[in-house]
Amino acid sequence: MISLLARLLPPQRIPTAIALCAALVLITVNIFEYGFGYLPCHLCLYQRLPWWIALGLSSVAIMLLKRRGVLSLLISIVALFAIFIGAGLAAYHAGVEYQFWAGPSGCTGAQELSSGLAGAIQNIQTGPPAPSCDAAAWTLFGISMAGYNFLFSLFVVTIGGMAIWKGLDRR
């Protein structure tokens, strides 16, 4: 199935496909955050950065597609590499959530709220403490959002890489 999808994706559509996938991921996480109230932890926020980079790079690749096809393809490869890095971040975060290894020290959710009026005012000014990175806020079929990010990132990189490879074979 993956090979079939890669064959159906011509090289000139790769930047658009990357941009659509990045936009889909970013819209989804914002719906979870602002629509359903799932606050992201620090690692969740780091996982968004590769998708933003991929969205920006693929937008540039789309603009260059007609005039500079080879440069557009190279930029798309860099965008796919950013998504691949994001897959690594997602795998790390999923491992922290499933207690395979320890997460960053500032991301354990062990912050305590200060007592007293001064502490309450400080907590109001700084906002609520960030959610813990080592507890999945949402799961479906036992897979957390970080796990789905990992799987989707690998899927996008695999399809995009195979489509680029097939496109280079045709030249």
Summary of the structure (lengths in Angstrom):
residues: 171
radius of gyration: 19.3
end to end distance: 23.6
largest distance: 70.3
contacts: 516
relative contact order: 0.19
helix: 73%
strand: 2%
